[in-house]
Amino acid sequence: MKALIIGGSGFLGAELIRQARAAGHPTAATYATKPGETSDADWHRLDLRDPTRLGAVMAEVRPHLVVNASSGGADWAVTATGPIHLAMIAAKHGIRMVQVSTDAVFSGAAVHYDESALPDPITPYGAAKAAAETGILAVHPQAVVARTSLIIGHGRSEHEQLVHQLIAGTIDGTLFTDDIRCPVHVDDLAAALLELASSDAVGIHHLGGADAVSRHELGILIAERDGLDASRIPAGLRVDSHIPGALDVRLHSQATQRQLLTALRGAREFLRPGA
C-alpha cells in the first residue's frame, strides 16, 4: 500500500511517515515550506490552496492511501477547501482517505462528546475543520474523519516545549486549570490512524487519550516526567483571560477504541516518569 502523508513535515506527519515505512509501505509526503528531516519519504512541495498542484501531486504519487495531517490554522482555503478538493480527487480514483480533525469543532457546552455529537465550533479554526469534515464526507463517503485532541510525545510537541520554556522563564504565559482536553500520544495516534486506514472503517471516529486533564495538569505531568520543577508553572483561569475558544471538551473515544488494537493511552499513563 503506497501512502501519501499530507503535512508530512509536521509533528504528527513525521510519526505517520515513520510508522508507515516501518510497516513496509512505500511513502510519499508533502510540505509547505521545507521537507521534513526524514529521508524515508519521497517529498513533494504542496500548497493546499492550489488545486492544480494538488492534482499534479496526486497523479505523480498515485497513492492507495492519503492521510491529511496538515495544519492550516484558521486559513479557510488550507483547512477547509483544500481537504475537500483532496477528497474529491481521492474519491474519483478510489483512493482511501483519512482526514485528521480536531476537538476544536466543539464549543464545550456539552463537555462530553462522542462520535455522534454534532459540531458547534466557536472559533474560525474549529469552523474550518468542521466544514472540511462535512465536505469530505459529502464527496467521499468512504473516507475516515478522525477527531483528536492535544498531541504529545518525545518532548517534541509544542505543548512540551512550552512547559520547558515557562519553567526556564524564557517566555511569559499561563497554563489554564479550567481548559480541559484529552491529550493523546503521537505514537498511539499515528498507529490508530494507520489502523483505521487499513480497515473498512468509514465516517467519524474519535482518537482522544483516555484521560481528561487541564492544560495545567498536563504541564505538571510533563514537568515531572522530565525532572523539572512543576511549581514554576504559572496557573490561571482561561475564563478570565478572554481568549476565545472552548473550555472543557472531552472526546469520548470508546466506540472507536473498541474497533482498534492500538490502545489510546491517557496522559497520566504515557507521561508517568519512566514510562
ABEGO torsion letter per residue (X at the ends): XBBBBBGAABAAAAAAAAAAAAAGBBBBBBBAABBBABAABBBBBBBAABAAAAAAAAAAAGBABBBBABBAEABAAAAAAAAAAAAAAAAAAGBBBBBBBBAAABAGAAGBBBAABBBBBABAAAAAAAAAAAAAAAABAABBBBBBBBBBEGGABAAAAAAAAAAAGABBEBBBAABBBBBBBAAAAAAAAAAAAABABBEBBBBBBABBBBAAAAAAAAAAAAGBBAAABBBBBAAAAGBBEBABBBBBAAAAAAABABBBBBAAAAABBGX
